[in-house]
Structures are given as C-alpha cells and as structure tokens.
Amino acid sequence: MLRDSDMPLASIAEEVGLSAPRLRTLVRQDVGITLTRLRRWSRLRTAVADLPAGAAAVGAATAGFADQAHLTRTARDFIGRTPASLRRDGATLAAPRDDS
C-alpha cells in the first residue's frame, strides 16, 4: 500500500496540477512549514498512532520509516521524546510547528 507520505513529490504535484517547486512554495505559504517537514510529521503521527497496539519497529515500518532508529531520531527531532516514552504516557501528537 502506498501512502501519500511515500509518494514521490513529482507524483503528488502532478496529481494536483502543479509543478513540484510551486507545490513546495504553496505549502510553505499556506501551512507555514516546508512540505518535507509536513510529510515527515505525517509519518510520525502514523507511527505514534500505532504505538499502543504494537512495537515501535512495527509502527516505524507501517509509517514508512527506514527502521526504528529513523523513527526515534525523527521523534526526538520533532517533539524531543522517544517513541517508548510516548507509548508509556499514551501521548498523541498535535499539529506541527516550524522550528527551522
């Protein structure tokens, strides 16, 4: 199954009738973060949603991360916590913010 966060940017842009650079610009203007960061956030939310039901490695694979370490690095980068601490606390994720 191919998720939107796995689709090549060119395919997404073509699907909505825009060039890839134009899509990036519009997302940055309208959402306030880069498209890359938005896509990573989407994968992270998917993985965290799967945490209560299974292992972090399964959540990482389901969400499209290369491996559990990739999920852990992304979680620390975005929210300063590990998947294990999120599972322990039963945490959910809110909307992303731009820290760049």
MOTA-V663414 format. One record per pair of residues at least 24 apart in sequence whose C-alpha atoms are under 6 Angstrom apart, sorted by the first residue. I is the first residue (numbers start at 1). GAP is how many residues later the second one is. Records with the same first field share a line. If there is no record, write none. Layout:
# MOTA-V663414
I: GAP ; GAP
This chain:
# MOTA-V663414
5: 34
33: 65
51: 36
52: 35
